[in-house]
Amino acid sequence: MIELTSKQRKLLEKNAQGLNSVVIVGQNGVTSAVVSMADATLAAHELIKVSFNDFKDEKKELAAKLADECGATLVRIIGSKVILYRPAEKAADRKFEKALGKL
């Protein structure tokens, strides 16, 4: 997990605005299936939105757990949506590294 400055968080939030939630936490909470889905999606896209349909009162703890288990950084929690970021494995595939490095 990497530490982000407020400017880096704002940049990632801006890029996440147009994204749809690709991972949904439902009635079973953060299960191994949710973690593997988030992990695979982060590997493909670096920046994802997770929607909490249930467990909205516990979303801070569950979002932190999900980020930790995926090796991602929790960018922001907005309402029932959570933004997660993890740089791509290959340096050539990293979409946000240059922009984040300039800040």
C-alpha positions in Angstrom: 0.0 0.0 0.0 1.4 3.4 -0.9 0.8 6.7 0.8 -1.0 9.3 -1.3 -0.9 13.1 -0.9 -4.1 15.1 -1.0 -3.2 16.2 -4.6 -2.6 12.7 -5.7 -5.9 11.6 -4.2 -7.7 14.4 -6.0 -6.2 13.3 -9.3 -7.3 9.7 -8.8 -10.8 10.8 -7.7 -11.1 12.9 -10.9 -10.1 9.9 -13.0 -12.5 7.7 -11.1 -15.5 10.0 -11.7 -16.5 8.4 -15.0 -16.0 4.9 -13.8 -18.8 2.5 -13.0 -18.6 0.2 -10.0 -17.2 -3.1 -11.1 -17.1 -4.8 -7.7 -20.2 -4.9 -5.5 -20.2 -5.8 -1.8 -23.6 -7.4 -1.1 -25.3 -9.3 1.7 -22.4 -11.6 2.4 -19.9 -8.8 2.9 -16.2 -8.9 1.8 -15.9 -12.6 0.9 -13.0 -14.3 -0.8 -14.9 -14.0 -4.1 -15.2 -10.2 -3.7 -11.5 -10.0 -2.9 -10.5 -12.1 -5.9 -12.8 -10.0 -8.2 -11.3 -6.8 -6.8 -7.8 -8.1 -7.2 -8.3 -9.2 -10.8 -10.0 -5.9 -11.7 -7.2 -3.9 -10.1 -4.7 -5.9 -12.1 -6.5 -4.9 -15.3 -7.4 -1.3 -14.5 -5.4 0.1 -11.6 -8.2 2.3 -10.4 -11.7 0.9 -9.6 -14.9 1.7 -7.8 -16.5 -0.7 -5.3 -20.1 -0.3 -4.4 -21.5 -1.2 -1.0 -25.1 -2.4 -1.4 -25.1 -3.8 2.2 -22.9 -3.2 5.2 -23.0 0.6 4.7 -22.5 1.2 8.4 -19.3 -0.8 8.3 -18.0 0.3 5.0 -14.9 2.1 6.4 -13.6 -1.1 8.1 -14.6 -3.4 5.2 -13.1 -1.0 2.6 -9.8 -0.9 4.6 -9.9 -4.7 4.8 -10.5 -5.1 1.1 -7.8 -2.7 0.2 -5.4 -4.5 2.5 -6.2 -7.9 1.2 -5.7 -6.7 -2.4 -2.6 -4.7 -1.7 -4.3 -1.6 -2.9 -4.6 1.9 -1.5 -7.9 3.3 -0.3 -8.2 6.6 -2.2 -11.6 7.8 -0.9 -15.0 6.8 0.4 -17.8 8.7 -1.2 -21.3 7.7 0.0 -21.6 4.0 -0.6 -18.8 4.0 -3.2 -15.1 3.3 -2.5 -12.2 4.1 -4.8 -9.2 1.8 -4.8 -5.9 2.2 -6.5 -3.0 -0.2 -7.1 -0.3 0.4 -9.7 0.1 -2.2 -12.4 2.7 -4.9 -12.1 4.5 -3.9 -15.3 5.9 -0.3 -15.4 4.8 0.0 -19.0 1.2 -0.6 -18.1 1.0 2.0 -15.4 -1.5 4.7 -16.5 -1.2 7.1 -13.5 2.4 6.9 -12.5 3.7 9.9 -14.4 0.8 12.1 -13.3 1.1 11.1 -9.7 4.9 11.6 -9.8 4.5 15.2 -11.0 2.5 16.2 -7.9 
